[in-house]
Amino acid sequence: MDIKAIVDTVAQYMRSHINEISVSITAVVIMLVGPYLVSSIKRLTKSYNWFVRYCCFILLCTVGIGFLTKFLYQILRLWFSQQSGIALILWVVGVYLALALFAKLQKEI
């Protein structure tokens, strides 16, 4: 079996699971960026009373993170589906490695 056949097989397998790949990358991004979003809302609403801060937090969780999740998932799915075989493999592996490095720098892993 030559290298091109292996690359084509792996790329075809990834294409058949592009939805799951996009969801998992989106989940990791939200998990890593979430604390920054929450802390920035805390900092912006520090001078308001507790009820306004609570409402801002609920809006951030429901609307903000929900929108970000849907938007990022759709962009990733569309972008990955347009990549050629070797590019798809390299981008997926590269994105996962970059997210792992970012998580390591945040001391998440």
PEKA-V335849 format. One record per helix or strand of 2 or more residues. SS is the DSSP state (a for helix, b for strand). FROM is the first residue (numbers start at 1). LEN is the number of residues. Records with the same first field share a line. If there is no record, write none. Layout:
SS = FROM-LEN / FROM-LEN
//
This chain:
a = 3-14 / 18-27 / 50-32 / 85-21
//
